C-alpha cells in the first residue's frame, strides 16, 4: 500500500483491522469487498474505476435495493488513500452505532469479545 493503488485485498485487510470482531461475512466478490457490521448492516466497498484505479466507494445496503452512500452530509465515495478509507469506516461505524443503540451494542459486544 506504499503509494500504489489499493486493491480489494488491501481494503479487506483495512476492514478487518478497523472492525475486528464487529465485522462478519467479510469476502471479496467480483472485485468488491462486502461485509456485515454488527450482524446488522450489509456494507460494500466497490472500486469506482476513476482514472488509474484505486478509488473506492462505500455503501450501506438498505431494503428495496437502496444504498446509502452519504452519511451525515459526507460522501462515502472516491476514497483513494488508507487514511480516507479508515475515515469512511469510522463514519460507517458511527452511523451503525447510533442506529443500533446502546442496549443492542452492549449485548453484541458481550457475545463478540475483542481478542486479547
C-alpha positions in Angstrom: 0.0 0.0 0.0 3.0 2.3 -0.4 1.7 4.8 -2.9 0.3 2.0 -5.0 -3.5 1.9 -5.7 -5.4 0.0 -3.1 -6.6 -3.4 -4.3 -9.6 -5.3 -2.9 -7.4 -7.4 -0.7 -5.9 -4.2 0.8 -9.4 -2.8 1.5 -10.5 -6.1 3.1 -7.5 -6.0 5.4 -8.3 -2.5 6.5 -11.9 -3.5 7.2 -10.7 -6.5 9.3 -8.1 -4.3 11.2 -10.6 -1.5 11.8 -13.6 -3.5 12.9 -12.1 -6.7 14.3 -14.9 -8.8 15.8 -17.6 -6.3 14.8 -17.3 -7.5 11.2 -18.5 -10.8 9.8 -19.0 -12.4 6.4 -16.1 -10.5 5.0 -15.5 -11.6 1.4 -14.2 -10.5 -2.0 -16.8 -10.6 -4.8 -16.1 -9.6 -8.3 -13.5 -7.0 -7.3 -15.6 -5.6 -4.4 -15.4 -6.1 -0.7 -18.6 -7.0 1.2 -19.1 -7.5 4.9 -21.7 -7.4 7.7 -21.2 -5.0 10.5 -22.6 -5.7 14.0 -24.6 -8.6 12.5 -27.0 -5.8 11.3 -25.7 -3.8 8.4 -24.6 -5.1 5.0 -21.8 -2.9 3.6 -19.9 -3.0 0.3 -16.7 -1.3 -0.9 -16.7 -1.1 -4.6 -13.9 0.1 -6.9 -15.0 3.3 -8.6 -12.9 2.9 -11.7 -11.8 6.5 -12.0 -8.5 7.1 -13.8 -5.7 4.8 -12.9 -7.8 2.8 -10.3 -7.5 2.5 -6.6 -10.6 4.6 -6.0 -13.1 3.1 -3.6 -16.7 3.9 -2.8 -18.6 2.5 0.3 -22.3 1.9 0.7 -24.7 0.5 3.2 -27.4 -1.6 1.7 -31.0 -0.9 2.6 -34.2 -2.7 1.7 -35.8 -2.2 -1.7 -32.4 -2.2 -3.4 -31.4 1.2 -2.0 -27.8 2.1 -0.9 -26.6 4.8 1.4 -23.5 6.4 0.0 -23.6 9.6 2.1 -23.8 9.8 5.9 -24.2 12.9 8.0 -23.5 15.0 4.9 -20.3 13.2 4.0 -19.9 11.1 0.8 -18.5 7.6 1.2 -17.2 7.6 -2.4 -13.9 8.3 -4.2 -11.6 7.2 -1.3 -8.1 6.6 -2.5 -5.8 6.6 0.5 -5.6 4.4 3.6 -6.5 7.4 5.7 -9.5 8.2 3.6 -10.7 4.6 3.7 -10.2 4.5 7.5 -12.2 7.8 7.8 -15.0 6.2 5.8 -15.0 3.1 8.0 -15.1 5.3 11.1 -18.1 7.2 9.8 -19.9 3.9 8.9 -19.2 2.7 12.4 -20.5 5.9 14.0 -23.7 5.6 11.9 -24.2 2.0 12.8 -23.7 2.5 16.5 -26.2 5.4 16.6 -28.8 3.4 14.7 -28.4 0.2 16.8 -28.4 1.9 20.2 -26.6 1.1 23.4 -28.7 -1.9 24.5 -28.0 -3.9 21.3 -24.4 -2.9 21.3 -23.9 -4.0 24.9 -25.3 -7.4 24.1 -23.3 -7.7 20.9 -20.0 -6.7 22.5 -20.6 -9.3 25.3 -21.1 -12.0 22.7 -18.3 -10.9 20.4 -15.3 -10.0 22.7 -12.2 -8.5 21.2 -9.3 -10.8 21.1 -6.6 -10.2 23.7 
